[in-house]
């Protein structure tokens, strides 16, 4: 995956965190030989239980009234998949946390 594509995904996660009042965004990387696992977490508002299963659906947004299109996480998932990677929401009590998996170069 190009650095530009990875940066686009990370930028989207950071933008979402800021929009949901995060003050801290944490990146944690683990090299697992055949893949790089990156956890991106924040201390913003948590994703509600009813929305957790829908956040990667195209056009799903809780911000339609403020211009949200619901395409950001759907595009992030498509970009990751097109490069042999993945993104998923992790369970967390506070804020939000995502796991990204990148194939080793």
C-alpha positions in Angstrom: 0.0 0.0 0.0 1.3 3.4 -0.9 2.1 5.8 1.9 -0.4 8.2 0.3 -3.3 5.7 0.7 -2.3 4.8 4.2 -2.2 8.5 5.1 -5.7 9.0 3.6 -7.1 6.3 5.9 -5.3 7.6 9.0 -6.3 11.2 8.2 -10.0 10.1 8.0 -9.8 8.4 11.4 -8.1 11.5 12.9 -10.7 13.8 11.4 -13.6 11.6 12.8 -11.9 11.6 16.2 -11.6 15.4 16.2 -15.3 15.8 15.1 -16.2 13.6 18.1 -14.3 15.7 20.6 -11.2 13.6 21.0 -8.3 15.3 22.7 -5.9 12.4 22.2 -5.3 10.1 19.3 -3.0 7.1 19.9 -1.2 5.0 17.3 0.3 1.6 18.3 2.1 -0.5 15.7 3.0 -4.2 15.9 5.2 -5.9 13.3 4.0 -9.5 12.8 6.3 -10.6 10.0 3.7 -11.0 7.3 1.7 -8.0 8.3 1.8 -4.7 10.2 -1.0 -4.3 12.7 -1.8 -0.7 13.6 -4.2 0.3 16.3 -5.6 3.8 16.1 -7.6 4.8 19.2 -9.0 8.1 20.6 -10.6 9.4 23.7 -13.6 11.1 22.0 -17.2 10.2 22.1 -17.8 6.5 21.8 -19.6 4.9 18.9 -23.1 3.9 20.1 -24.0 0.2 20.2 -26.7 0.5 17.5 -24.2 2.3 15.1 -21.2 -0.1 15.7 -22.4 -2.6 13.0 -23.2 0.1 10.5 -20.2 2.5 10.5 -18.5 0.9 7.4 -21.8 0.9 5.4 -21.8 3.4 2.5 -24.0 6.4 3.1 -24.4 5.7 6.9 -23.7 8.9 8.8 -24.8 10.5 12.0 -23.8 13.9 10.6 -26.1 14.3 7.6 -27.4 17.6 8.9 -23.8 19.0 9.0 -22.7 17.8 5.6 -21.6 14.2 6.4 -22.0 11.8 3.4 -21.3 8.5 5.2 -18.6 7.6 2.6 -15.5 8.1 4.7 -15.2 4.7 6.5 -16.7 2.8 3.5 -13.9 4.3 1.4 -11.3 3.6 4.0 -12.4 -0.1 4.1 -12.3 -0.3 0.3 -8.8 1.2 0.1 -7.5 -1.2 2.7 -9.1 -4.2 1.0 -7.9 -3.2 -2.4 -4.3 -3.4 -1.1 -4.7 -6.7 0.8 -5.3 -5.1 4.2 -8.3 -4.6 6.5 -9.8 -2.2 9.0 -12.2 -3.1 11.8 -13.7 -1.4 14.8 -12.4 -2.8 18.1 -14.5 -3.1 21.3 -13.7 -0.4 23.7 -15.3 1.2 26.8 -14.2 4.8 26.0 -13.7 6.6 22.8 -13.1 4.5 19.6 -10.4 2.1 18.5 -9.7 0.7 15.1 -7.3 -2.0 14.0 -5.7 -1.7 10.6 -3.8 -4.6 9.0 -1.3 -3.9 6.2 0.4 -6.7 4.4 4.2 -6.7 4.8 6.0 -5.1 1.8 
